[in-house]
Amino acid sequence: MAENEEVPIEGTEGSEEVLRVRLPRDKQVLGLCERRLGGSRMKVICLDGKTRVCRIPGRLKRILWVRDGDTLLIEPWEFSGDGKGDVVYKYRPLQVQWLKKNGYLKGLEDLEEF
């Protein structure tokens, strides 16, 4: 799988702009933020069927603002990967549409309520 995939998206005036979609690599998993727990922690439902308590690392704490229902890229921890992980990336709405269209979010379609 490629790390980033460039996809042409038509703009409002008919012009095309290139949208880069970051795809999961190695052990990374796509997930949906179920609930914020306070601080920089949240409960995330991942595509591999596990629910993890994930945190936003310090280098992204002031940059990455996450709300309930956001689609995220999660990297599970090595020593307790079933229960904990780090948020690596937050997908924008156009990127989420592209992921749904190309079948990357098949497991989350049942869980989403929007």
C-alpha positions as CSV (number, residue, x, y, z in Angstrom):
1,M,0.0,0.0,0.0
2,A,1.2,3.5,-0.8
3,E,1.6,5.9,2.1
4,N,-0.1,8.8,0.3
5,E,-2.4,8.6,-2.7
6,E,-3.1,11.6,-4.8
7,V,-6.7,11.9,-6.0
8,P,-8.1,14.6,-8.3
9,I,-11.2,16.2,-6.8
10,E,-13.4,18.7,-8.7
11,G,-13.7,22.0,-7.0
12,T,-16.8,24.3,-6.9
13,E,-15.9,26.1,-10.1
14,G,-15.1,23.0,-12.1
15,S,-11.3,23.2,-11.5
16,E,-9.5,20.2,-10.2
17,E,-7.4,20.2,-7.1
18,V,-5.3,17.3,-5.9
19,L,-6.2,15.7,-2.6
20,R,-3.7,13.6,-0.7
21,V,-5.1,10.7,1.3
22,R,-2.8,9.1,3.9
23,L,-3.3,5.4,4.0
24,P,-2.5,3.0,6.8
25,R,1.1,1.5,6.8
26,D,2.5,-1.4,8.7
27,K,0.6,-1.8,12.0
28,Q,-1.6,1.4,11.6
29,V,-5.4,1.0,11.7
30,L,-8.3,3.3,10.7
31,G,-10.7,4.2,13.5
32,L,-13.6,6.3,14.6
33,C,-13.5,8.5,17.7
34,E,-16.4,7.2,19.9
35,R,-15.9,9.4,22.9
36,R,-13.5,12.0,24.4
37,L,-12.2,11.0,27.8
38,G,-10.5,14.2,28.8
39,G,-7.1,15.6,28.4
40,S,-5.6,14.2,25.2
41,R,-7.3,10.8,25.5
42,M,-10.3,9.3,23.7
43,K,-12.1,6.0,23.1
44,V,-11.6,4.8,19.5
45,I,-13.4,2.0,17.6
46,C,-10.8,0.5,15.2
47,L,-11.4,-1.4,12.0
48,D,-9.7,-4.5,13.4
49,G,-12.7,-4.9,15.7
50,K,-11.0,-3.6,18.9
51,T,-11.9,-0.6,21.0
52,R,-8.8,1.3,22.2
53,V,-8.1,4.2,24.5
54,C,-5.9,6.4,22.3
55,R,-4.0,9.5,23.1
56,I,-2.8,12.5,21.1
57,P,1.1,12.6,21.3
58,G,2.7,15.7,22.7
59,R,4.0,16.8,19.3
60,L,0.4,16.9,17.9
61,K,-1.4,18.1,21.0
62,R,-1.8,21.7,20.0
63,I,-2.2,21.0,16.3
64,L,-4.7,18.2,16.2
65,W,-8.3,18.9,17.4
66,V,-10.4,15.8,17.6
67,R,-14.2,15.5,18.1
68,D,-16.6,12.6,18.5
69,G,-17.2,11.0,15.2
70,D,-13.9,11.9,13.5
71,T,-12.1,9.4,11.4
72,L,-8.6,8.8,12.6
73,L,-5.4,6.9,11.8
74,I,-4.3,5.0,14.9
75,E,-1.0,3.3,15.7
76,P,-1.4,0.6,18.3
77,W,1.2,0.4,21.1
78,E,3.6,-2.4,20.8
79,F,3.4,-3.7,24.4
80,S,-0.4,-3.4,24.9
81,G,-1.6,-3.0,21.3
82,D,-5.1,-4.5,22.0
83,G,-6.1,-1.7,24.5
84,K,-4.0,1.4,23.8
85,G,-2.7,3.5,20.8
86,D,-1.6,6.8,19.5
87,V,-3.5,9.1,17.1
88,V,-1.3,9.7,14.1
89,Y,-3.6,11.6,11.7
90,K,-7.1,13.0,11.5
91,Y,-8.9,12.8,8.1
92,R,-10.8,15.7,6.6
93,P,-14.3,15.3,5.2
94,L,-13.2,15.0,1.6
95,Q,-10.7,12.4,2.5
96,V,-13.3,10.4,4.4
97,Q,-15.6,10.5,1.4
98,W,-12.7,9.1,-0.8
99,L,-11.9,6.4,1.8
100,K,-15.6,5.3,1.8
101,K,-15.8,5.4,-2.0
102,N,-12.7,3.2,-2.3
103,G,-13.8,0.6,0.4
104,Y,-11.3,1.4,3.1
105,L,-14.0,2.1,5.7
106,K,-16.3,-0.9,5.1
107,G,-16.1,-2.0,8.8
108,L,-17.1,1.4,10.1
109,E,-20.2,1.9,7.9
110,D,-22.2,-0.1,10.4
111,L,-21.1,1.9,13.4
112,E,-21.5,5.4,11.9
113,E,-24.6,7.3,12.6
114,F,-24.1,10.3,10.4
